Amino acid sequence: MYWGDVIIENDYLQLRTYAKGDFERGGGSKQNIQFDKKTAIEFRAYLDEFIKGK
């Protein structure tokens, strides 16, 4: 299982992911993916394709 957080602000959405088993969120395992509204719309299209099974 992987762990992560979602941060939503007015101007961006950020996904924070952590390495498997890093329950303390240490050791430099954190990775961030940040979207502004334009890139979030673009990413949503990819998610829709994935969910629909295309």
PDB file of N, CA, C and O in Angstrom, chain B, residues numbered from 101:
ATOM      1  N   MET B 101       0.840  -1.178   0.000  1.00  0.00           N
ATOM      2  CA  MET B 101       0.000   0.000   0.000  1.00  0.00           C
ATOM      3  C   MET B 101       0.887   1.243   0.000  1.00  0.00           C
ATOM      4  O   MET B 101       1.912   1.287   0.681  1.00  0.00           O
ATOM      5  N   TYR B 102       0.491   2.229  -0.754  1.00  0.00           N
ATOM      6  CA  TYR B 102       1.212   3.492  -0.798  1.00  0.00           C
ATOM      7  C   TYR B 102       0.419   4.549  -0.046  1.00  0.00           C
ATOM      8  O   TYR B 102      -0.808   4.491   0.033  1.00  0.00           O
ATOM      9  N   TRP B 103       1.125   5.488   0.490  1.00  0.00           N
ATOM     10  CA  TRP B 103       0.501   6.543   1.282  1.00  0.00           C
ATOM     11  C   TRP B 103       0.680   7.876   0.586  1.00  0.00           C
ATOM     12  O   TRP B 103       1.654   8.079  -0.139  1.00  0.00           O
ATOM     13  N   GLY B 104      -0.250   8.779   0.804  1.00  0.00           N
ATOM     14  CA  GLY B 104      -0.133  10.091   0.229  1.00  0.00           C
ATOM     15  C   GLY B 104      -1.151  11.052   0.812  1.00  0.00           C
ATOM     16  O   GLY B 104      -2.022  10.671   1.593  1.00  0.00           O
ATOM     17  N   ASP B 105      -1.018  12.297   0.414  1.00  0.00           N
ATOM     18  CA  ASP B 105      -1.921  13.357   0.841  1.00  0.00           C
ATOM     19  C   ASP B 105      -2.341  14.150  -0.388  1.00  0.00           C
ATOM     20  O   ASP B 105      -1.633  14.180  -1.395  1.00  0.00           O
ATOM     21  N   VAL B 106      -3.493  14.785  -0.294  1.00  0.00           N
ATOM     22  CA  VAL B 106      -3.959  15.707  -1.322  1.00  0.00           C
ATOM     23  C   VAL B 106      -4.131  17.062  -0.658  1.00  0.00           C
ATOM     24  O   VAL B 106      -4.829  17.189   0.348  1.00  0.00           O
ATOM     25  N   ILE B 107      -3.490  18.073  -1.230  1.00  0.00           N
ATOM     26  CA  ILE B 107      -3.595  19.442  -0.725  1.00  0.00           C
ATOM     27  C   ILE B 107      -4.327  20.255  -1.790  1.00  0.00           C
ATOM     28  O   ILE B 107      -3.899  20.288  -2.944  1.00  0.00           O
ATOM     29  N   ILE B 108      -5.430  20.915  -1.414  1.00  0.00           N
ATOM     30  CA  ILE B 108      -6.184  21.727  -2.361  1.00  0.00           C
ATOM     31  C   ILE B 108      -6.181  23.172  -1.879  1.00  0.00           C
ATOM     32  O   ILE B 108      -6.640  23.478  -0.779  1.00  0.00           O
ATOM     33  N   GLU B 109      -5.659  24.044  -2.714  1.00  0.00           N
ATOM     34  CA  GLU B 109      -5.653  25.475  -2.453  1.00  0.00           C
ATOM     35  C   GLU B 109      -6.424  26.175  -3.575  1.00  0.00           C
ATOM     36  O   GLU B 109      -6.899  25.518  -4.502  1.00  0.00           O
ATOM     37  N   ASN B 110      -6.548  27.481  -3.498  1.00  0.00           N
ATOM     38  CA  ASN B 110      -7.290  28.210  -4.525  1.00  0.00           C
ATOM     39  C   ASN B 110      -6.650  28.109  -5.906  1.00  0.00           C
ATOM     40  O   ASN B 110      -7.355  28.009  -6.911  1.00  0.00           O
ATOM     41  N   ASP B 111      -5.332  28.136  -5.960  1.00  0.00           N
ATOM     42  CA  ASP B 111      -4.627  28.199  -7.243  1.00  0.00           C
ATOM     43  C   ASP B 111      -3.985  26.897  -7.686  1.00  0.00           C
ATOM     44  O   ASP B 111      -3.509  26.805  -8.818  1.00  0.00           O
ATOM     45  N   TYR B 112      -3.958  25.897  -6.832  1.00  0.00           N
ATOM     46  CA  TYR B 112      -3.307  24.648  -7.211  1.00  0.00           C
ATOM     47  C   TYR B 112      -3.841  23.473  -6.396  1.00  0.00           C
ATOM     48  O   TYR B 112      -4.465  23.647  -5.349  1.00  0.00           O
ATOM     49  N   LEU B 113      -3.579  22.283  -6.907  1.00  0.00           N
ATOM     50  CA  LEU B 113      -3.830  21.031  -6.220  1.00  0.00           C
ATOM     51  C   LEU B 113      -2.509  20.291  -6.187  1.00  0.00           C
ATOM     52  O   LEU B 113      -1.811  20.221  -7.199  1.00  0.00           O
ATOM     53  N   GLN B 114      -2.161  19.745  -5.048  1.00  0.00           N
ATOM     54  CA  GLN B 114      -0.882  19.050  -4.911  1.00  0.00           C
ATOM     55  C   GLN B 114      -1.118  17.641  -4.374  1.00  0.00           C
ATOM     56  O   GLN B 114      -1.832  17.447  -3.390  1.00  0.00           O
ATOM     57  N   LEU B 115      -0.503  16.659  -5.040  1.00  0.00           N
ATOM     58  CA  LEU B 115      -0.503  15.284  -4.566  1.00  0.00           C
ATOM     59  C   LEU B 115       0.855  15.016  -3.959  1.00  0.00           C
ATOM     60  O   LEU B 115       1.882  15.273  -4.588  1.00  0.00           O
ATOM     61  N   ARG B 116       0.869  14.505  -2.750  1.00  0.00           N
ATOM     62  CA  ARG B 116       2.118  14.132  -2.082  1.00  0.00           C
ATOM     63  C   ARG B 116       2.116  12.628  -1.898  1.00  0.00           C
ATOM     64  O   ARG B 116       1.194  12.072  -1.302  1.00  0.00           O
ATOM     65  N   THR B 117       3.129  11.980  -2.398  1.00  0.00           N
ATOM     66  CA  THR B 117       3.215  10.532  -2.265  1.00  0.00           C
ATOM     67  C   THR B 117       4.455  10.173  -1.463  1.00  0.00           C
ATOM     68  O   THR B 117       5.421  10.934  -1.413  1.00  0.00           O
ATOM     69  N   TYR B 118       4.414   9.009  -0.841  1.00  0.00           N
ATOM     70  CA  TYR B 118       5.503   8.555   0.007  1.00  0.00           C
ATOM     71  C   TYR B 118       5.846   7.123  -0.361  1.00  0.00           C
ATOM     72  O   TYR B 118       4.985   6.374  -0.821  1.00  0.00           O
ATOM     73  N   ALA B 119       7.086   6.745  -0.163  1.00  0.00           N
ATOM     74  CA  ALA B 119       7.536   5.400  -0.483  1.00  0.00           C
ATOM     75  C   ALA B 119       6.791   4.369   0.354  1.00  0.00           C
ATOM     76  O   ALA B 119       6.378   4.638   1.482  1.00  0.00           O
ATOM     77  N   LYS B 120       6.634   3.210  -0.214  1.00  0.00           N
ATOM     78  CA  LYS B 120       5.961   2.110   0.475  1.00  0.00           C
ATOM     79  C   LYS B 120       6.644   1.845   1.820  1.00  0.00           C
ATOM     80  O   LYS B 120       7.863   1.694   1.897  1.00  0.00           O
ATOM     81  N   GLY B 121       5.839   1.795   2.858  1.00  0.00           N
ATOM     82  CA  GLY B 121       6.358   1.498   4.187  1.00  0.00           C
ATOM     83  C   GLY B 121       6.910   2.690   4.947  1.00  0.00           C
ATOM     84  O   GLY B 121       7.317   2.540   6.099  1.00  0.00           O
ATOM     85  N   ASP B 122       6.937   3.861   4.344  1.00  0.00           N
ATOM     86  CA  ASP B 122       7.488   5.040   5.014  1.00  0.00           C
ATOM     87  C   ASP B 122       6.389   5.740   5.806  1.00  0.00           C
ATOM     88  O   ASP B 122       5.930   6.819   5.432  1.00  0.00           O
ATOM     89  N   PHE B 123       5.975   5.117   6.898  1.00  0.00           N
ATOM     90  CA  PHE B 123       4.868   5.634   7.682  1.00  0.00           C
ATOM     91  C   PHE B 123       5.212   6.930   8.408  1.00  0.00           C
ATOM     92  O   PHE B 123       4.317   7.693   8.771  1.00  0.00           O
ATOM     93  N   GLU B 124       6.489   7.182   8.621  1.00  0.00           N
ATOM     94  CA  GLU B 124       6.912   8.409   9.290  1.00  0.00           C
ATOM     95  C   GLU B 124       7.161   9.545   8.303  1.00  0.00           C
ATOM     96  O   GLU B 124       7.432  10.677   8.703  1.00  0.00           O
ATOM     97  N   ARG B 125       7.066   9.236   7.025  1.00  0.00           N
ATOM     98  CA  ARG B 125       7.276  10.223   5.959  1.00  0.00           C
ATOM     99  C   ARG B 125       8.637  10.890   6.075  1.00  0.00           C
ATOM    100  O   ARG B 125       8.761  12.113   6.001  1.00  0.00           O
ATOM    101  N   GLY B 126       9.640  10.069   6.255  1.00  0.00           N
ATOM    102  CA  GLY B 126      11.001  10.561   6.385  1.00  0.00           C
ATOM    103  C   GLY B 126      11.890  10.000   5.308  1.00  0.00           C
ATOM    104  O   GLY B 126      11.416   9.395   4.347  1.00  0.00           O
ATOM    105  N   GLY B 127      13.159  10.198   5.467  1.00  0.00           N
ATOM    106  CA  GLY B 127      14.121   9.609   4.548  1.00  0.00           C
ATOM    107  C   GLY B 127      14.087  10.167   3.143  1.00  0.00           C
ATOM    108  O   GLY B 127      14.600   9.538   2.218  1.00  0.00           O
ATOM    109  N   GLY B 128      13.493  11.334   2.965  1.00  0.00           N
ATOM    110  CA  GLY B 128      13.478  11.945   1.641  1.00  0.00           C
ATOM    111  C   GLY B 128      12.619  11.218   0.631  1.00  0.00           C
ATOM    112  O   GLY B 128      12.849  11.342  -0.572  1.00  0.00           O
ATOM    113  N   SER B 129      11.626  10.455   1.091  1.00  0.00           N
ATOM    114  CA  SER B 129      10.833   9.663   0.158  1.00  0.00           C
ATOM    115  C   SER B 129       9.660  10.435  -0.450  1.00  0.00           C
ATOM    116  O   SER B 129       9.002   9.934  -1.361  1.00  0.00           O
ATOM    117  N   LYS B 130       9.396  11.630   0.036  1.00  0.00           N
ATOM    118  CA  LYS B 130       8.240  12.379  -0.440  1.00  0.00           C
ATOM    119  C   LYS B 130       8.444  12.834  -1.883  1.00  0.00           C
ATOM    120  O   LYS B 130       9.515  13.314  -2.255  1.00  0.00           O
ATOM    121  N   GLN B 131       7.397  12.674  -2.683  1.00  0.00           N
ATOM    122  CA  GLN B 131       7.370  13.172  -4.051  1.00  0.00           C
ATOM    123  C   GLN B 131       6.119  14.028  -4.197  1.00  0.00           C
ATOM    124  O   GLN B 131       5.046  13.648  -3.727  1.00  0.00           O
ATOM    125  N   ASN B 132       6.248  15.166  -4.838  1.00  0.00           N
ATOM    126  CA  ASN B 132       5.115  16.061  -5.031  1.00  0.00           C
ATOM    127  C   ASN B 132       4.769  16.177  -6.503  1.00  0.00           C
ATOM    128  O   ASN B 132       5.647  16.223  -7.364  1.00  0.00           O
ATOM    129  N   ILE B 133       3.475  16.225  -6.776  1.00  0.00           N
ATOM    130  CA  ILE B 133       2.971  16.533  -8.109  1.00  0.00           C
ATOM    131  C   ILE B 133       2.000  17.685  -7.908  1.00  0.00           C
ATOM    132  O   ILE B 133       1.051  17.574  -7.132  1.00  0.00           O
ATOM    133  N   GLN B 134       2.233  18.785  -8.600  1.00  0.00           N
ATOM    134  CA  GLN B 134       1.399  19.962  -8.400  1.00  0.00           C
ATOM    135  C   GLN B 134       0.757  20.366  -9.722  1.00  0.00           C
ATOM    136  O   GLN B 134       1.417  20.410 -10.761  1.00  0.00           O
ATOM    137  N   PHE B 135      -0.542  20.659  -9.666  1.00  0.00           N
ATOM    138  CA  PHE B 135      -1.311  21.062 -10.837  1.00  0.00           C
ATOM    139  C   PHE B 135      -1.896  22.447 -10.623  1.00  0.00           C
ATOM    140  O   PHE B 135      -2.457  22.732  -9.565  1.00  0.00           O
ATOM    141  N   ASP B 136      -1.767  23.315 -11.630  1.00  0.00           N
ATOM    142  CA  ASP B 136      -2.602  24.507 -11.619  1.00  0.00           C
ATOM    143  C   ASP B 136      -3.925  24.091 -12.271  1.00  0.00           C
ATOM    144  O   ASP B 136      -4.075  22.934 -12.663  1.00  0.00           O
ATOM    145  N   LYS B 137      -4.870  24.998 -12.391  1.00  0.00           N
ATOM    146  CA  LYS B 137      -6.186  24.600 -12.895  1.00  0.00           C
ATOM    147  C   LYS B 137      -6.126  24.121 -14.341  1.00  0.00           C
ATOM    148  O   LYS B 137      -6.853  23.198 -14.711  1.00  0.00           O
ATOM    149  N   LYS B 138      -5.283  24.723 -15.159  1.00  0.00           N
ATOM    150  CA  LYS B 138      -5.162  24.308 -16.561  1.00  0.00           C
ATOM    151  C   LYS B 138      -4.633  22.876 -16.659  1.00  0.00           C
ATOM    152  O   LYS B 138      -5.200  22.054 -17.379  1.00  0.00           O
ATOM    153  N   THR B 139      -3.555  22.577 -15.943  1.00  0.00           N
ATOM    154  CA  THR B 139      -2.995  21.225 -16.025  1.00  0.00           C
ATOM    155  C   THR B 139      -3.889  20.203 -15.330  1.00  0.00           C
ATOM    156  O   THR B 139      -3.877  19.029 -15.702  1.00  0.00           O
ATOM    157  N   ALA B 140      -4.662  20.621 -14.332  1.00  0.00           N
ATOM    158  CA  ALA B 140      -5.599  19.700 -13.680  1.00  0.00           C
ATOM    159  C   ALA B 140      -6.687  19.272 -14.664  1.00  0.00           C
ATOM    160  O   ALA B 140      -7.099  18.111 -14.669  1.00  0.00           O
ATOM    161  N   ILE B 141      -7.149  20.198 -15.488  1.00  0.00           N
ATOM    162  CA  ILE B 141      -8.145  19.867 -16.505  1.00  0.00           C
ATOM    163  C   ILE B 141      -7.561  18.877 -17.501  1.00  0.00           C
ATOM    164  O   ILE B 141      -8.226  17.915 -17.883  1.00  0.00           O
ATOM    165  N   GLU B 142      -6.319  19.107 -17.924  1.00  0.00           N
ATOM    166  CA  GLU B 142      -5.658  18.191 -18.852  1.00  0.00           C
ATOM    167  C   GLU B 142      -5.489  16.804 -18.215  1.00  0.00           C
ATOM    168  O   GLU B 142      -5.732  15.789 -18.868  1.00  0.00           O
ATOM    169  N   PHE B 143      -5.077  16.761 -16.955  1.00  0.00           N
ATOM    170  CA  PHE B 143      -4.885  15.491 -16.273  1.00  0.00           C
ATOM    171  C   PHE B 143      -6.209  14.753 -16.084  1.00  0.00           C
ATOM    172  O   PHE B 143      -6.257  13.525 -16.158  1.00  0.00           O
ATOM    173  N   ARG B 144      -7.267  15.496 -15.842  1.00  0.00           N
ATOM    174  CA  ARG B 144      -8.590  14.885 -15.683  1.00  0.00           C
ATOM    175  C   ARG B 144      -8.980  14.090 -16.929  1.00  0.00           C
ATOM    176  O   ARG B 144      -9.615  13.041 -16.820  1.00  0.00           O
ATOM    177  N   ALA B 145      -8.606  14.581 -18.105  1.00  0.00           N
ATOM    178  CA  ALA B 145      -8.897  13.851 -19.341  1.00  0.00           C
ATOM    179  C   ALA B 145      -8.193  12.491 -19.336  1.00  0.00           C
ATOM    180  O   ALA B 145      -8.778  11.495 -19.760  1.00  0.00           O
ATOM    181  N   TYR B 146      -6.950  12.439 -18.865  1.00  0.00           N
ATOM    182  CA  TYR B 146      -6.240  11.159 -18.753  1.00  0.00           C
ATOM    183  C   TYR B 146      -6.919  10.242 -17.741  1.00  0.00           C
ATOM    184  O   TYR B 146      -7.050   9.042 -17.984  1.00  0.00           O
ATOM    185  N   LEU B 147      -7.351  10.796 -16.611  1.00  0.00           N
ATOM    186  CA  LEU B 147      -8.044   9.985 -15.619  1.00  0.00           C
ATOM    187  C   LEU B 147      -9.349   9.428 -16.169  1.00  0.00           C
ATOM    188  O   LEU B 147      -9.685   8.269 -15.922  1.00  0.00           O
ATOM    189  N   ASP B 148     -10.088  10.252 -16.916  1.00  0.00           N
ATOM    190  CA  ASP B 148     -11.328   9.785 -17.522  1.00  0.00           C
ATOM    191  C   ASP B 148     -11.074   8.626 -18.485  1.00  0.00           C
ATOM    192  O   ASP B 148     -11.835   7.658 -18.497  1.00  0.00           O
ATOM    193  N   GLU B 149     -10.026   8.711 -19.280  1.00  0.00           N
ATOM    194  CA  GLU B 149      -9.670   7.603 -20.179  1.00  0.00           C
ATOM    195  C   GLU B 149      -9.365   6.345 -19.385  1.00  0.00           C
ATOM    196  O   GLU B 149      -9.827   5.258 -19.733  1.00  0.00           O
ATOM    197  N   PHE B 150      -8.592   6.489 -18.327  1.00  0.00           N
ATOM    198  CA  PHE B 150      -8.226   5.351 -17.491  1.00  0.00           C
ATOM    199  C   PHE B 150      -9.444   4.703 -16.865  1.00  0.00           C
ATOM    200  O   PHE B 150      -9.583   3.480 -16.886  1.00  0.00           O
ATOM    201  N   ILE B 151     -10.334   5.524 -16.304  1.00  0.00           N
ATOM    202  CA  ILE B 151     -11.523   5.013 -15.632  1.00  0.00           C
ATOM    203  C   ILE B 151     -12.461   4.316 -16.615  1.00  0.00           C
ATOM    204  O   ILE B 151     -13.075   3.301 -16.286  1.00  0.00           O
ATOM    205  N   LYS B 152     -12.564   4.862 -17.807  1.00  0.00           N
ATOM    206  CA  LYS B 152     -13.445   4.271 -18.820  1.00  0.00           C
ATOM    207  C   LYS B 152     -12.829   3.049 -19.481  1.00  0.00           C
ATOM    208  O   LYS B 152     -13.510   2.332 -20.213  1.00  0.00           O
ATOM    209  N   GLY B 153     -11.545   2.804 -19.230  1.00  0.00           N
ATOM    210  CA  GLY B 153     -10.903   1.622 -19.752  1.00  0.00           C
ATOM    211  C   GLY B 153     -10.423   1.740 -21.190  1.00  0.00           C
ATOM    212  O   GLY B 153     -10.300   0.734 -21.888  1.00  0.00           O
ATOM    213  N   LYS B 154     -10.154   2.949 -21.634  1.00  0.00           N
ATOM    214  CA  LYS B 154      -9.668   3.138 -23.008  1.00  0.00           C
ATOM    215  C   LYS B 154      -8.180   3.024 -23.078  1.00  0.00           C
ATOM    216  O   LYS B 154      -7.601   3.156 -24.156  1.00  0.00           O
TER     217      LYS B 154
END
